[in-house]
Amino acid sequence: MIAYASRTGNVRYIVQKLNLPAIEITKDTVIETPFILCTYTDGLGDVPAVVQAFMEQNATLCKGIVVSGNSNFGLDVFGLAGDKLASDYHIPLVRKIDLRGFSKDYEAILAFYNDCVKEDDYETILEVK
Ligand SMILES: Cc1cc2nc3c(=O)[nH]c(=O)nc-3n(C[C@H](O)[C@H](O)[C@H](O)COP(=O)(O)O)c2cc1C
């Protein structure tokens, strides 16, 4: 599962490219299957409020973080939301993407997903059966 937040459409575009099961989060979303979080960066390197609230409830099943930012904000804060989440919750930062990124970014995310999330999805489905 991919859980994502997108304000102006870049993260939504990235998620659509991945062609994986996905859900756009609200602050009240609860996910009960392993997932990768995809988020944008707000303020000056800030985690969006909706993502902060979501992660307070769901971080345990989060296997990796993908962040989109804009490198024009400066390297100090480029995609910093992803670094902050990775550090706060001890979750790997899978990819830092400039705006919508490139196919090599999507390939890297898919490789991580297949290694670390897909198998878990499968186990969850088996348990339900
Ligand atoms: C108000 C505002 C603040 C932003 N602050 C940052 C920032 O500090 N660092 C960064 O890398 N990108 C920053 N960005 C850029 C967005 O994170 C980037 O455009 C991202 O791709 C947006 O994803 P979305 O289109 O899915 O909302 C900011 C964008 C806006 C509108």
The ligand as an ORCA input file, in Angstrom:
! r2SCAN-3c Opt
* xyz 0 1
  C       4.344     26.903      0.790
  C       5.319     25.902      0.234
  C       6.447     25.592      0.945
  C       7.388     24.678      0.456
  N       8.530     24.404      1.183
  C       9.442     23.542      0.701
  C      10.648     23.270      1.411
  O      10.916     23.805      2.490
  N      11.515     22.367      0.881
  C      11.284     21.735     -0.301
  O      12.112     20.929     -0.716
  N      10.149     21.981     -1.014
  C       9.238     22.860     -0.539
  N       8.082     23.113     -1.244
  C       7.892     22.438     -2.543
  C       6.960     21.231     -2.483
  O       7.276     20.344     -1.425
  C       7.091     20.502     -3.814
  O       6.650     21.369     -4.845
  C       6.303     19.228     -3.871
  O       6.585     18.570     -5.089
  C       4.802     19.483     -3.735
  O       4.119     18.252     -3.802
  P       2.550     18.254     -4.139
  O       2.415     18.881     -5.524
  O       2.175     16.805     -4.164
  O       1.853     19.046     -3.086
  C       7.148     24.036     -0.782
  C       5.999     24.342     -1.522
  C       5.092     25.269     -1.032
  C       3.864     25.619     -1.851
*
